[in-house]
């Protein structure tokens, strides 16, 4: 038998020798490698140690994958790489983790030192070619844990989100706001704070500052605890019964309630099954809010949708059946997975607070400062389709009680009611939804309190014969019925009837028809509408009646859209006003400017112009808009800016890109690349894919979950380079920030034949370079990924000492991305290190 085929034959023989491969606890106490190899033939035993072998790897009885490993006569084992993991349910990050832990030879048996990743014991079975890894969590491996464990020792970090909003114009007072939201982690506590300073045009130029929250929160298995300054906005319940009025001042005290932050999704199916029908073999695509969340192959006939992989909750999904590359049917369904009640015995949820009303750095004095404040909310899961809520609170000297019912009547109808009573008044809110095959009907009623406003604060000047009255303080009521109906796949009809009582009084009617089609070879959408609405200040206190026709079409360059509209409405003077407008919008995929748009409108008052632009910088993003009014030509404009700062791992990063817009837990990643302009992708094991640019990046990650970022090259054609490390692990509390550094090394592949001083093949030698590592086969051949900037390698083997080589290109040169180094001969241990000259000499001899 060829020496080159002997290790492969050995691995195949060992792997196939057992009919059933399993990790039994008793196997962990069996013989050493030398004892197990004692029954092998001599020629097989010589090729069993110190050469790469294929083994099956299991962790706590869970299959990780097939891997190449190396065994030694000293009863040690090291993992080289995973070769196959298609049948494993474990994430790639778990395999990367054990590759790191077992990269250096580890003694088999009980772990006595440097027991990373919870390692307890290693065992290798020659009979089944099985490597069994036992960890600290192995005792409960057969039980599905109900909660995520908090990070050992907690986490550290701070995330600051800055926002700046400004608006100004001719004839109006300027308004603005600056706010900073802080979220951090200190040990096992999450710290949150908010500070803002603002100036409103309605308050005669007064500046107001306030700290709306400054508290610490700790998550427990099913509950949370909050201590400090906070607005009494209840947390931890599904439905919050709403009472009248608004809370504007902080409370110092404590809040506690139910929490699902640490709960693990049980992957349970929907309580009510969802069926799909296909005429031919095909695929069903499941969309939630326009995003694809699941695909499943279909066989002809009626079958169930596998809802176990869908997220928890009660929500609507859209099912699209694809047969022979075409969409054959489309329908909606409701998923019933009440995730807030995974445990049927826990049907109650609550949130309660108590403390004293007290402001912090607030420029407006609280008249009820020092007063006792308390409140609580409970939810009860009366049925998987029905949630009952009840709340009571005492704030700002006002006591309020409210109750609610969130009821999913059937698969097509939902009803939510909310009744409340307080010292300021009482009322009922109602929201109803009925879905049918081609549309839906929505019924709503709400009642809210309005503050008194003087006529000089109105946005439009009064008409001489119709002065604007003062708006009294009182209740606003709106009742409405809306109908949305689809006409085929491309047309849509909408109608709404509403009744208003408050600032605007009377009945309003709206009807529209929209259609999506192809015009002039381009995608286009047009819409026709008629309306009759109650009088308000913008219509000269007369009913606003009119028609509108709008066309939106994509023409010319990619990302450019043109729009136009014309119609009739009631003008500010109460008379008929005809108008026409035209606009254009251009989107950009790269660069500082991401979108720019402009529009011109002509009506009976004159010419109106408007423009807006959105921009995005690595450290800042936002938008700016400007407008010229057709009535008088007054100018106005506004600006919105946003930036996020993350501090963690001794590093600071500033980001403005969209992927960190609402980050609450993150990781700072520095990318150091030898290839200019390289673009990487970070794939989160908990979901999400992000772009990594050379330099400093900030990425959002999941809180409380143990996960990893898998780093890979963007696109299909990967360059001749390697990424180190390829995986970044994280486990953080909310507000925590971790740090990781990734190096992209330009590489080429070295192929060589390693021999000892006597000219014999050096089997099982570790060949190590800054960019990669390899192990020689039984005949001494190896392939190695080598750094192009540091073309040197070190050889480690018991037979040699201090053996290293530098490929200087004097004898052999790389051919493309490959370098055939030829024979590399290590000197005996007594001769010391082999440097560049011996390497160049050996590289000239071909095997």
C-alpha positions in Angstrom: 0.0 0.0 0.0 1.2 3.5 -0.8 2.4 5.4 2.3 0.2 8.3 1.1 -3.0 6.2 1.2 -2.2 4.5 4.5 -3.6 7.2 6.8 -6.8 7.5 4.8 -7.2 3.7 4.9 -6.7 3.7 8.6 -9.3 6.4 9.2 -11.8 4.7 7.0 -11.3 1.4 8.7 -11.6 2.9 12.2 -14.6 5.0 11.2 -16.6 2.1 9.7 -15.7 -0.4 12.4 -18.7 0.6 14.7 -22.3 0.3 13.6 -23.5 2.8 16.1 -21.5 5.9 17.0 -22.4 7.4 20.3 -20.8 9.1 23.3 -21.6 7.0 26.3 -20.5 8.3 29.7 -18.8 5.1 30.5 -16.5 5.5 27.5 -14.9 8.5 29.1 -13.1 6.2 31.5 -11.6 3.7 28.9 -8.0 3.0 27.8 -5.3 5.4 26.7 -4.3 5.8 23.1 -1.4 3.4 23.4 -3.6 0.8 25.0 -6.2 1.1 22.3 -3.7 1.0 19.5 -2.0 -2.2 20.9 -4.2 -4.5 18.8 -3.4 -2.7 15.5 -1.0 -4.2 13.0 2.5 -2.7 13.1 2.2 -0.9 9.8 -1.1 0.7 10.8 0.1 1.6 14.3 3.0 3.6 12.8 0.6 5.6 10.8 -1.9 6.1 13.6 0.1 8.6 15.6 1.4 12.1 14.6 -0.5 12.2 11.3 -3.9 13.8 10.5 -6.8 11.4 11.0 -10.5 12.0 10.3 -12.6 11.8 13.5 -16.2 12.4 14.5 -16.6 15.1 17.1 -19.4 15.3 19.6 -19.8 17.8 22.5 -22.0 16.6 25.3 -23.6 14.1 22.9 -24.3 16.7 20.3 -22.7 16.2 16.9 -20.4 19.0 15.9 -18.9 17.6 12.7 -16.2 15.5 11.1 -12.7 16.9 11.6 -9.0 16.3 11.0 -7.2 15.6 14.3 -3.7 14.5 15.3 -3.0 11.9 18.1 0.3 11.4 19.9 1.9 8.6 21.8 1.9 10.9 24.8 -1.9 10.5 24.9 -2.7 14.0 23.6 -5.0 15.2 20.8 -5.2 18.4 18.8 -7.9 19.5 16.2 -6.7 20.8 12.9 -9.9 21.7 11.0 -13.5 20.6 10.5 -14.1 19.0 7.2 -17.9 18.3 7.2 -20.7 19.6 9.4 -23.8 19.4 7.2 -25.7 17.1 9.6 -24.9 19.2 12.7 -27.5 21.5 14.3 -24.8 23.4 16.2 -23.8 26.9 14.9 -20.4 27.4 13.1 -19.3 29.6 16.0 -19.3 26.5 18.3 -17.0 24.6 15.9 -14.7 27.7 15.8 -14.7 27.8 19.5 -13.5 24.2 19.9 -10.9 24.6 17.2 -9.3 27.4 19.3 -9.5 25.4 22.5 -8.0 22.2 21.0 -5.6 23.9 18.6 -2.6 22.9 20.8 -2.2 19.3 21.9 -4.4 18.5 24.9 -4.1 15.5 27.2 -7.0 13.1 27.0 -8.9 12.4 30.1 -10.0 14.9 32.8 -9.0 18.5 32.3 -6.7 19.8 35.0 -5.6 23.2 33.8 -6.6 25.9 31.2 -10.1 24.3 30.9 -11.5 26.8 28.4 -15.1 26.9 27.3 -16.1 24.8 30.3 -14.0 21.7 29.2 -14.2 18.9 31.7 -12.9 15.8 29.9 -11.7 14.6 26.5 -12.0 11.0 25.2 -11.1 9.4 21.9 -12.5 5.9 20.9 -10.3 4.1 18.4 -13.2 1.6 17.8 -15.6 4.3 16.5 -13.1 7.1 15.6 -15.1 9.3 17.9 -13.8 12.3 19.9 -16.1 13.0 22.9 -16.0 16.4 24.6 -17.6 16.7 28.0 -18.3 20.2 29.3 -19.7 21.7 32.5 -23.2 22.0 30.9 -23.1 18.3 29.9 -25.1 17.2 32.9 -28.1 19.1 31.7 -27.5 18.7 28.0 -30.7 16.6 27.6 -32.8 19.3 29.2 -33.7 22.4 27.3 -32.8 25.4 29.4 -35.5 27.9 29.9 -33.4 31.0 30.4 -30.2 32.5 29.1 -27.4 32.7 31.6 -26.0 36.2 32.3 -22.3 36.7 31.3 -19.9 35.5 34.0 -18.7 38.6 35.8 -21.2 40.8 33.9 -20.0 43.1 31.1 -18.8 46.7 30.6 -19.6 49.4 28.1 -21.4 52.6 27.3 -23.4 53.6 24.3 -24.4 57.3 23.7 -26.9 58.3 21.0 -26.9 62.0 20.1 -29.8 63.7 18.3 -30.1 67.3 17.1 -33.3 68.7 15.6 -33.7 72.2 14.4 -36.4 74.2 12.5 -36.6 77.8 11.6 -38.4 80.1 9.1 -39.6 83.5 8.2 -42.3 84.8 10.5 -42.1 81.9 13.0 -40.0 81.3 16.1 -37.1 78.9 15.8 -37.4 75.6 17.5 -34.8 73.0 18.3 -33.9 70.0 20.5 -30.7 68.3 21.5 -31.0 64.9 23.3 -28.5 62.3 24.4 -29.6 58.8 25.3 -27.1 56.8 27.4 -27.2 53.0 27.9 -24.4 51.2 29.6 -23.5 48.0 31.4 -21.7 47.7 34.8 -21.4 44.2 36.0 -24.8 42.6 35.8 -26.7 45.9 35.9 -27.8 48.0 32.9 -27.6 51.7 33.3 -29.9 54.1 31.3 -30.2 57.8 31.2 -31.7 60.6 29.0 -30.9 64.3 28.9 -32.5 66.8 26.6 -32.6 70.6 26.1 -35.2 72.0 23.8 -36.8 75.2 22.6 -40.4 75.3 21.3 -41.9 78.1 19.2 -45.0 77.9 21.3 -43.2 78.8 24.5 -42.0 82.3 23.7 -38.4 81.3 23.2 -37.9 79.6 26.5 -35.3 77.0 26.8 -36.1 73.9 28.8 -33.7 71.2 30.0 -34.5 68.0 31.9 -33.2 64.6 32.8 -36.1 62.2 31.9 -34.4 59.1 33.2 -31.3 58.0 35.2 -31.7 54.5 36.6 -30.1 51.1 36.9 -32.0 47.9 35.9 -31.2 44.3 36.7 -32.7 41.3 34.8 -33.6 38.1 36.7 -35.0 34.9 35.3 -38.6 36.0 34.9 -38.5 39.5 36.4 -36.7 42.8 36.4 -35.9 45.5 39.0 -35.4 49.2 38.3 -34.0 51.8 40.8 -33.5 55.5 40.2 -35.1 58.4 38.3 -37.6 57.3 35.6 -40.8 58.2 33.9 -43.5 55.8 35.1 -43.9 54.1 31.7 -44.7 50.5 32.6 -42.5 47.7 31.3 -42.9 43.9 31.2 -46.6 43.7 30.2 -48.2 42.9 26.9 -51.0 45.4 26.9 -50.9 48.7 28.8 -54.4 50.1 29.6 -54.3 53.8 28.8 -55.6 56.5 31.1 -56.2 60.2 30.3 -53.6 62.9 30.5 -49.8 62.6 30.2 -46.9 62.1 32.6 -44.3 64.9 32.2 -42.3 64.6 35.4 -39.9 62.0 36.7 -40.3 59.8 39.8 -37.5 58.6 42.0 -38.2 55.2 43.4 -38.3 51.6 42.3 -40.1 49.6 39.7 -40.4 45.8 39.3 -42.2 43.6 36.9 -42.3 40.5 34.6 -39.6 40.1 32.0 -38.9 37.9 29.1 -35.4 39.3 28.4 -33.7 36.1 29.5 -36.3 33.6 28.3 -35.3 31.2 25.5 -37.7 30.6 22.6 -39.0 27.1 23.0 -39.5 26.7 19.2 -43.0 25.5 19.9 -45.4 25.3 16.9 -48.4 27.7 16.5 -51.3 26.8 18.7 -53.5 26.8 15.7 -52.0 25.1 12.6 -51.5 26.8 9.3 -52.2 24.8 6.2 -50.8 25.3 2.7 -52.0 23.8 -0.6 -49.9 23.2 -3.7 -50.9 21.7 -7.0 -47.3 20.7 -7.9 -44.0 20.5 -6.1 -42.9 23.9 -5.1 -42.0 26.2 -2.2 -43.9 28.4 0.2 -42.4 31.8 1.2 -43.5 33.3 4.5 -43.4 37.1 4.8 -43.9 39.1 8.0 -44.3 42.9 7.5 -42.7 42.6 4.0 -39.7 40.6 5.1 -39.0 36.9 4.3 -38.8 34.9 7.5 -39.2 31.3 6.3 -39.2 29.1 3.3 -40.4 25.5 3.1 -40.6 23.0 0.3 -44.0 21.7 -0.7 -45.4 18.5 -2.1 -48.7 18.4 -4.1 -51.7 18.5 -1.8 -52.7 19.9 1.6 -50.0 20.1 4.2 -49.0 21.9 7.4 -46.6 24.8 7.6 -43.6 24.2 10.0 -44.3 27.1 12.4 -41.7 25.9 15.0 -39.0 28.1 13.4 -41.1 31.2 13.4 -40.7 33.8 16.2 -43.1 33.9 19.1 -46.2 36.2 19.3 -49.6 36.5 17.7 -49.1 38.2 14.3 -50.1 38.0 10.6 -48.0 36.5 7.9 -48.3 36.4 4.1 -47.9 33.0 2.4 -46.7 33.0 -1.2 -46.7 29.6 -3.0 -44.1 29.3 -5.8 -44.5 26.6 -8.4 -42.2 26.1 -11.4 -40.7 29.5 -10.7 -44.1 31.3 -10.7 -46.3 32.6 -7.9 -49.4 30.4 -8.0 -51.2 31.7 -4.9 -51.0 34.2 -2.1 -52.9 34.4 1.2 -52.5 35.6 4.8 -52.6 33.6 8.0 -52.2 34.4 11.7 -49.5 32.7 13.8 -50.6 32.0 17.4 -47.4 31.6 19.5 -48.1 33.6 22.7 -44.4 34.0 23.5 -45.1 36.1 26.6 -46.8 33.0 28.1 -44.4 30.2 27.1 -45.2 28.5 30.5 -49.0 27.9 30.7 -48.8 28.0 34.5 -47.6 31.7 34.3 -50.7 33.4 33.1 -50.1 36.6 35.1 -47.8 39.4 34.2 -47.3 42.6 36.1 -45.4 45.8 36.4 -45.5 48.2 39.4 -43.7 51.2 40.8 -43.6 53.4 43.9 -41.7 56.5 44.8 -41.8 60.3 45.0 -42.3 62.8 42.2 -39.0 64.6 41.8 -37.3 66.3 38.9 -33.7 66.3 38.1 -32.1 69.4 36.4 -35.6 70.3 35.1 -36.0 74.0 34.3 -39.8 73.8 34.8 -40.8 73.3 38.4 -43.0 70.4 39.2 -46.0 71.6 41.4 -46.4 68.1 42.8 -42.7 67.7 43.7 -42.3 65.4 46.7 -45.8 63.9 46.3 -46.2 60.2 46.6 -46.5 58.4 43.2 -47.4 54.8 42.7 -49.1 52.5 40.1 -49.4 49.1 38.8 -50.5 47.0 35.8 -51.5 43.4 35.5 -52.2 41.3 32.5 -54.0 37.9 32.5 -53.9 35.4 29.7 -57.5 34.3 29.8 -57.2 32.4 26.5 -54.5 32.1 23.9 -56.6 34.7 22.0 -57.5 37.0 24.8 -55.4 39.2 27.2 -57.1 41.1 30.0 -55.4 44.2 31.5 -56.0 46.3 34.5 -54.1 49.4 35.8 -54.3 51.9 38.6 -52.0 54.8 39.2 -51.7 58.0 41.2 -49.6 60.7 39.5 -49.5 64.5 39.4 -52.3 64.5 42.1 -54.6 62.5 39.8 -55.9 59.0 40.3 -56.7 57.0 37.2 -58.0 53.4 36.7 -58.2 51.7 33.3 -59.0 48.3 32.0 -58.5 46.6 28.6 -59.3 43.6 26.5 -57.2 42.4 23.6 -59.2 39.7 21.9 -58.5 37.9 18.7 -62.1 36.8 18.0 -61.1 34.4 15.2 -58.5 34.0 12.5 -60.0 37.1 10.7 -61.1 39.5 13.5 -59.3 41.3 16.3 -60.8 43.6 18.9 -59.1 45.9 21.4 -61.0 47.9 23.9 -59.8 50.3 26.6 -61.9 52.0 29.3 -60.6 54.5 31.8 -61.8 56.9 34.4 -59.8 59.6 36.3 -60.2 62.9 38.1 -60.0 64.6 34.7 -62.7 62.5 32.9 -63.5 59.1 31.5 -63.9 57.4 28.2 -63.6 54.4 26.0 -61.1 53.6 23.1 -62.0 51.0 20.5 -60.0 49.3 17.7 -61.4 46.6 15.6 -60.0 44.8 12.6 -61.7 42.3 10.3 -59.8 40.7 7.5 -61.3 39.0 4.5 -59.9 37.4 1.4 -59.2 40.6 -0.6 -58.9 43.2 2.1 -59.7 44.4 5.6 -62.1 46.7 7.5 -60.9 48.8 10.5 -63.1 50.4 13.1 -61.6 52.9 15.6 -62.7 55.3 18.3 -60.4 57.3 20.5 -60.8 60.2 23.0 -57.9 62.4 24.2 -57.4 65.7 26.0 -56.3 68.9 24.2 -54.7 71.9 25.8 -56.0 75.5 25.4 -54.4 77.3 22.4 -54.7 81.0 21.5 -55.6 82.1 18.0 -52.3 83.9 17.4 -50.5 80.5 17.7 -52.5 79.2 14.6 -50.3 78.1 11.7 -52.2 80.2 9.2 -53.3 83.9 9.4 -57.0 84.5 9.9 -59.2 85.5 7.0 -60.8 89.0 7.6 -64.4 87.8 7.4 -63.7 84.5 9.2 -61.5 85.1 12.3 -60.1 82.0 14.0 -61.7 81.4 17.4 -59.7 80.4 20.5 -59.4 76.7 20.9 -60.8 75.8 24.3 -59.3 73.0 26.5 -61.3 69.9 26.3 -61.7 66.4 24.8 -60.9 65.4 21.2 -62.9 62.5 19.8 -62.4 60.7 16.5 -64.4 57.8 15.2 -63.6 56.2 11.9 -64.4 53.2 9.6 -61.7 52.3 7.0 -62.0 49.8 4.2 -59.0 48.5 2.1 -59.8 46.2 -0.8 -57.5 44.6 -3.4 -58.6 44.4 -7.0 -56.2 41.7 -8.3 -52.5 41.9 -7.7 -51.9 45.4 -9.0 -55.0 47.6 -8.0 -56.1 48.8 -4.6 -59.2 50.7 -3.4 -59.3 52.5 0.0 -62.2 54.3 1.7 -62.5 56.0 5.1 -65.4 57.7 6.9 -64.6 59.6 10.0 -66.3 61.9 12.5 -64.3 64.5 14.5 -65.3 66.4 17.6 -62.7 69.0 18.9 -60.5 71.3 16.8 -62.2 70.0 13.7 -65.9 69.1 13.8 -68.0 67.1 11.4 -67.8 64.1 9.1 -64.9 63.4 6.7 -65.0 61.2 3.6 -61.9 59.9 1.7 -61.9 57.6 -1.3 -58.9 56.6 -3.5 -58.0 54.1 -6.2 -54.4 53.2 -6.9 -52.7 51.0 -9.5 -49.3 49.6 -10.2 -48.4 49.0 -13.8 -45.8 49.5 -16.5 -45.7 52.8 -18.4 -43.1 53.6 -21.1 -41.3 50.4 -20.2 -40.8 51.5 -16.6 -42.5 50.7 -13.2 -45.2 53.2 -12.4 -47.8 53.8 -9.7 -50.7 56.2 -10.1 -53.4 57.2 -7.7 -56.8 59.0 -8.0 -58.6 60.4 -4.9 -61.6 62.4 -3.9 -62.2 63.8 -0.4 -64.6 65.9 1.6 -63.2 66.8 5.1 -64.2 69.0 8.0 -63.2 72.6 8.1 -59.9 73.7 9.6 -57.5 76.7 9.6 -55.7 75.6 6.3 -59.1 75.6 4.4 -60.3 79.0 5.7 -62.6 77.3 8.2 -64.7 75.9 5.4 -65.0 72.2 4.4 -62.1 71.0 2.3 -63.4 69.3 -0.8 -61.4 68.3 -3.8 -59.8 65.7 -6.1 -56.2 64.6 -6.6 -54.3 62.6 -9.2 -50.7 61.5 -8.6 -48.3 59.7 -10.9 -45.0 58.2 -9.7 -42.7 56.6 -12.4 -39.1 55.4 -12.6 -37.4 56.8 -15.7 -33.8 57.3 -16.8 -31.0 56.4 -14.5 -31.2 53.6 -11.9 -32.5 54.9 -8.6 -34.3 58.0 -10.1 -38.1 58.5 -9.9 -40.3 61.2 -11.2 -43.6 62.2 -9.8 -46.4 64.6 -10.7 -49.9 65.4 -9.4 -52.8 67.8 -10.1 -56.1 68.4 -8.5 -58.4 70.7 -6.7 -58.8 71.6 -3.0 -60.2 74.3 -0.8 -57.7 77.2 -0.4 -56.8 79.1 2.7 -59.2 81.8 1.7 -62.1 79.3 1.6 -62.3 79.4 -2.2 -61.5 76.8 -4.9 -57.8 76.2 -5.5 -56.4 74.3 -8.4 -52.9 73.0 -8.1 -50.2 71.0 -10.0 -46.9 69.7 -8.9 -43.9 67.9 -10.3 -40.9 66.3 -8.5 -37.9 64.1 -8.9 -35.9 61.9 -6.5 -32.5 60.4 -6.9 -31.1 57.7 -4.7 -27.4 56.9 -4.3 -25.9 53.6 -3.1 -22.5 55.0 -2.1 -21.0 58.3 -1.1 -21.9 60.9 1.5 -25.2 61.8 -0.2 -27.7 59.0 -0.2 -30.9 60.7 -1.5 -31.9 64.1 -2.9 -35.3 65.2 -4.0 -37.0 68.4 -5.2 -40.6 69.4 -6.0 -42.4 72.4 -7.4 -46.0 73.2 -6.8 -48.3 75.8 -8.6 -51.6 76.7 -7.1 -53.9 79.8 -6.8 -51.5 81.4 -4.2 -48.4 81.2 -6.3 -45.3 79.0 -6.7 -44.1 76.7 -3.9 -40.7 74.9 -3.9 -39.4 72.2 -1.6 -36.2 70.1 -1.5 -34.7 67.6 0.9 -31.6 65.5 1.1 -30.5 62.5 3.2 -26.8 62.0 3.9 -24.8 59.3 5.7 -21.2 59.6 7.0 -19.3 56.9 9.0 -19.6 59.2 12.0 -22.9 61.1 11.3 -26.2 60.7 9.5 -29.2 62.9 9.0 -31.3 64.9 6.6 -32.0 68.5 5.7 -35.1 70.0 4.1 -36.1 73.5 2.9 -39.4 74.9 1.6 -40.7 78.0 -0.1 -44.4 78.6 0.6 -46.6 79.4 -2.4 -48.5 81.8 -0.1 -46.3 84.9 0.4 -43.0 83.1 -0.6 -41.8 82.7 3.0 -38.9 80.4 3.5 -38.4 77.7 6.1 -36.2 74.7 6.7 -35.1 72.0 9.1 -32.2 69.8 10.0 -32.0 66.4 11.7 -28.7 64.9 12.8 -27.9 61.6 14.6 -24.7 60.0 15.8 -23.8 57.1 18.0 -20.8 56.7 20.3 -19.7 53.4 21.7 -17.1 52.8 24.5 -15.9 49.3 25.4 -12.8 47.2 25.7 -10.7 50.3 26.3 -11.7 51.6 22.8 -14.0 54.4 21.6 -15.9 54.5 18.3 -18.3 56.9 16.6 -20.8 55.7 14.0 -23.5 57.2 11.9 -24.4 54.4 9.6 -27.9 52.9 9.6 -26.9 49.6 11.1 -26.3 51.2 14.5 -29.3 53.6 14.5 -31.0 51.9 17.4 -28.1 49.9 19.0 -28.4 48.9 22.6 -25.6 46.4 22.8 -22.6 46.4 20.5 -19.1 45.3 19.5 -16.3 47.5 18.3 -14.3 45.8 15.5 -11.0 47.1 14.2 -10.1 45.8 10.7 -6.4 45.9 9.8 -6.0 44.9 6.1 -3.0 44.4 3.9 -5.3 44.6 0.9 -6.5 48.1 0.2 -10.3 48.5 -0.3 -11.2 45.0 0.9 -14.8 44.7 2.1 -15.8 42.1 4.7 -19.1 40.8 6.0 -19.9 39.9 9.6 -22.5 37.3 10.0 -24.1 37.2 13.4 -25.0 33.8 14.8 -28.1 35.5 16.3 -29.2 37.0 13.0 -28.1 39.9 10.9 -25.3 40.5 8.4 -23.2 43.7 8.4 -20.6 45.3 6.2 -17.1 45.8 7.7 -14.8 48.4 6.2 -11.0 48.8 6.9 -10.6 50.8 10.1 -13.0 51.0 13.1 -16.5 49.6 12.9 -19.4 49.4 15.4 -21.9 46.5 15.0 -25.1 45.8 16.9 -25.2 42.4 18.7 -27.9 40.6 20.8 -28.0 41.2 24.5 -27.9 38.3 27.0 -27.4 35.7 24.2 -24.2 33.9 23.8 -23.2 34.5 20.2 -20.5 35.1 17.7 -19.7 37.1 14.6 -18.4 35.1 11.7 -16.1 37.2 9.4 -15.9 36.5 5.7 -15.1 38.2 2.5 -17.9 40.1 0.7 -19.0 38.7 -2.6 -18.3 35.4 -4.3 -14.7 35.9 -5.5 -12.6 35.8 -2.3 -9.0 37.3 -2.7 -5.9 35.3 -1.9 -6.0 36.3 1.8 -6.9 35.0 5.2 -8.9 36.5 8.0 -7.6 36.2 11.6 -9.5 35.6 13.6 -12.5 34.4 11.6 -14.8 34.4 14.6 -15.4 37.0 17.4 -17.4 35.7 20.4 -19.6 37.8 22.6 -21.8 37.5 25.6 -23.0 40.8 27.0 -25.7 42.4 29.1 -27.8 45.1 27.5 -25.6 48.2 27.2 -22.4 46.2 27.1 -19.7 46.8 24.4 -17.1 44.2 23.4 -14.0 44.8 21.4 -12.4 42.6 18.7 -9.6 43.1 16.1 -9.6 41.4 12.7 -6.5 41.2 10.4 -6.7 40.5 6.7 -3.4 39.0 5.6 -2.4 38.7 1.9 -1.4 35.1 1.4 -0.3 32.4 -1.1 -0.3 28.6 -0.8 3.0 26.9 -0.2 3.4 23.2 -1.2 6.4 21.4 0.1 8.0 18.1 1.2 9.5 18.1 4.7 12.3 15.7 5.6 14.6 15.3 8.5 18.4 15.4 8.5 18.6 11.7 7.4 16.4 12.4 4.4 13.4 10.6 5.8 9.9 12.1 5.5 9.0 14.1 8.7 5.5 12.9 9.5 3.2 14.7 11.9 5.2 17.9 12.0 3.4 21.2 12.8 4.2 23.8 10.1 3.3 27.2 11.4 3.1 30.7 9.8 1.7 34.0 10.9 -1.3 33.4 8.5 -1.9 29.7 8.9 -0.8 26.3 10.2 -0.7 22.8 8.8 0.5 19.2 9.7 2.6 17.1 7.4 1.2 13.8 6.1 2.8 10.5 6.7 5.1 11.0 3.6 6.1 14.5 4.7 4.0 16.5 2.2 2.1 19.6 3.3 0.2 22.6 2.1 0.3 25.8 4.1 -1.4 29.2 3.8 1.5 31.7 4.2 1.6 35.4 4.7 2.9 37.3 1.6 4.5 39.9 3.8 6.1 37.4 6.2 7.0 34.3 4.0 8.6 32.3 6.8 7.5 29.2 8.6 8.4 27.3 11.8 8.5 23.5 12.1 7.7 21.8 15.4 8.4 18.1 15.9 10.0 16.0 18.6 12.8 14.9 16.2 13.9 18.5 15.4 14.5 21.7 17.3 14.6 25.3 16.1 13.8 24.4 12.5 12.5 27.4 10.5 12.5 28.5 6.8 12.2 31.8 5.0 11.2 31.7 1.3 13.2 34.5 -0.2 12.6 33.7 -3.8 16.2 33.1 -4.8 15.7 29.5 -6.0 12.0 29.1 -6.5 9.3 31.8 -7.0 5.5 31.8 -6.6 3.4 31.0 -9.6 0.3 33.0 -9.2 -1.1 32.3 -5.7 0.9 29.1 -5.3 4.6 28.5 -4.3 6.1 25.1 -5.0 8.9 25.1 -2.3 10.2 21.6 -3.1 12.1 19.6 -0.5 12.7 21.3 2.9 15.2 19.5 5.1 15.5 20.2 8.8 18.9 19.8 10.5 19.4 17.5 13.5 18.7 19.2 16.9 22.4 19.7 17.7 22.9 22.0 14.6 20.5 24.7 15.7 18.2 26.7 13.5 18.0 26.4 9.7 17.5 29.9 8.3 17.1 31.4 4.9 20.1 29.9 3.1 19.3 26.3 3.9 15.7 26.9 3.0 16.7 28.4 -0.4 19.0 25.5 -1.0 16.4 22.9 -0.1 13.7 24.6 -2.2 15.8 23.9 -5.3 15.4 20.2 -5.0 12.2 18.7 -6.2 10.7 15.7 -4.5 
